[in-house]
Amino acid sequence: MDLGCDVRRHETSYDLGNRDTRAGTAYEFIHNLAGRLAHRVQLTTDGHRVYLDAVESAFGCEIDYAMLVKLYGNDRESETRYSPAECIGCRAIPISGNLRTRTFQPAT
């Protein structure tokens, strides 16, 4: 698919940890990522709010950053209550920097 711009994705760092409201895992992950990057990048995270402080702490204003927030439809009445709602789209929320919005895509 041609998006009209140079799009490259790299998995530079990964971490396994809890996705609860504690920011420890996000903080460690984002600081690890920042230590591996030599140039300014565009970073997109999911909508987990703990990334906001972690990205600011690790990069300051030296990053082009946005959150990609998934939008969900109504719960399915016929499914059990543990079934997730259907994802009906996503919304890019610019946080800082100069973002190339045409490159926002959910990871596959």
N, C-alpha and C positions, 0 to 999 in steps of 0.2 A: 504494500500500500504506500503510495507516494503522498507524504504530508506537506511537501513543498519546503522542507527544511531538513537539516541534518539531525537525525534522531538516533542516539546511541544509548543503550541501557547497559549498565554494568552493575553486577552484584559485587560490591567492594568489601562488604562486611556483613556478617550475620550473627545473631545471638539467639539463644533459646532462653526464655524466661517467662515469668507470669505477666499476663496482660490485665493486671488489676490496677487500682488507682495509684499505687506507689510508683514513683518515677525512677526508682533505682535502675531497673533493667533498661528503660529507654535512655536514661542519662548515660549509662555505660556504653550502650550500643552507639549512640550518636557521637559521643566523644571518641570512640574507637574509629568510627567512620571518618570524622574530621581529621584525625591523625594520619589517615591513609591518603588523603587527597592533597594534591599539590596546587590545584587551580580552582577557581570559582566554578561551582556547578549549580545546576538546577536540581533541587531536591523536592520530591513529592512524597509525603507520607499519607497513611490513612488518617482518618479523623480522630484517632485516639489523642485526647487532649494533653497527655503527658509529654508528647513530642514538642509542644510549643515552647516550654521552658528549656527542654534539653537542646533543641536546635539553637535557640538564642544563646545559651550558655556556651555551646561548642563553637559556633560560627560567628556570633555577633551579627553585624550587618553585612558580612562578606559571603552571602549566599542568596540565591534566588529560590525562594521557598513557598510552597503551597501545600494545602491539604486536599486530598481527594476524598470526599465524603459520599458514601453510598446512600442512596435513597431507597427506602423499602415501601412496598405496598401494604395493604391491609393484611392482617393475619388470615390464613385460610381457615374457614370455619369447619371444613370437613377433616382437616388434619388434626393430629394430636396437639396438645398445647406446647409440646417441645419442638415442634417443627418450625424452622425459621421462616419468616416472611419472605416473599419473593423480592429480589433486588430489581427495581424497575429503572435504575439509572444511577448517575453519579453527578456530583457538582464539584468543580474546582474552586477552592477558596484561596485567593492570593493572600499570603502572609507578609512577605518581604521581598525586596529586590525587583529585578526586571524580568518578568516571566514571559516565556514564549507559550502562550496558552494553547496553541495548536498541538503541542506535544503532550498534553495531559491525556493519558490513557490508563485504564486499569491494567495492572500486571496480569498476564495470562498464565 
